[in-house]
Amino acid sequence: MKIGLLVSEKGLYSHKRLKEEAEKRGHKFRIINLTECFVNITNDTPTIYDKNGKPIRDLDAVIPRIEPSITFFGTAILRQFEMLGVYPFNNSLAVLRARDKLRSLQILAKNNIPMPSTGIANSPESIDAIIKSLGGAPLIIKLVEGTEGDGVVLAETNSAAKSVISAFKQLHANVIVQEFIKESSGRDIRCFVIGNKVVASMERVANEGEYRANFHLGASVNSIKITPEERAMAVKASKVMGMDVSGVDILRSNRGSLVLEINSSPGLEGIEKATGKNVTELMIEHIEKNAKPYNKRHTA
C-alpha cells in the first residue's frame, strides 16, 4: 500500500513514527509538504503536483497533519485527494470542524455531550452580559482557531476578562469565553480514539503555576484508567465530528466528566511515552482495513 503524510513541517516525532511503522508493515510511505503542492482543477483529470511539477499519483491513503496556519490551503489539497478516491485518515470536513473550536462545541452540544459552559459575542456591548451568563470570573478566553494551548488566557477577575475580550476584538480575532473548571486546573485526560475505540488514554499534569495541560508546554504525562462513561463519551465525541482518529480532551469536574475539545491530529509522543502502547501501529492497521488500493479503484 502507498501512504502519503500531508504536512507543512518535517522532522516531528509523530511523522517519524508513522513512517517507521508503515514501512515496518511493508508499505511505501511518502512525506508530502503541503506548502509546495499545487492543483490543476481545470482539465479533464484534476491532478495534484509537487513543487517540481510532478504529479502525485497512485496513493491509497493520506494522513493529514495540517498546521493551523495553512488550514485553508491544506484542507483544499486534502479535499482534492478525496475527490480522486484516496482514503483520508481524517477527511477534510472533520479537520475543519475540529480546527474551529466554536463549531466543534456546537456539534458536541447538539449531540448532548457534556462540556464546559461556553459563550461567544461579537458586540463590545455584550461583553458584560456574556461574563454574567457564564457565572463570572475566573473564565477561560480562547481564540476560535488556537491550538496546543496557544491563544488561551485565564482571566481571574471580571475586569480582566472584559479587558482580554476587548483586546482580542480590537485585533479582529474571534474568541469564545468558557467557564473555568477550577477543580481540574492544570490537568486533563487525553483519550486517543481510533475508529470506534479508545486505544489509549493519559493524564496530563501542567507544571506548577501553569493551568494549560499541554505536552508541548512541558506537562508531565502518565497512563490513566478512564471510566466506561468517559470511554463512551470520547468515542461519541469523535464519531459525531466524523473522525477516524482523534485526541479527545476530557476534564473531570464536580458535576461529572466534560469534553473540553477534540484534536484531529493528536500527537503521538506523549501518548506512547505515557502508556507504552504502540498507538502508531494501530493507526496504520486502521488504514489497512479501510483504504481501497489504487489498483482496485482504477480497475475497469
Beta strands, then each sheet from edge to edge (+ up, - down):
strand 1: 2-7
strand 2: 28-33
strand 3: 38-40
strand 4: 47-49
strand 5: 61-64
strand 6: 87-88
strand 7: 118-119
strand 8: 139-143
strand 9: 152-155
strand 10: 175-179
strand 11: 187-194
strand 12: 197-205
strand 13: 220-223
strand 14: 245-253
strand 15: 256-263
sheet 1: 2+ 1+ 5+ 6+
sheet 2: 3+ 4-
sheet 3: 7+ 10- 8+ 9-
sheet 4: 13+ 12- 11+ 14- 15+
end
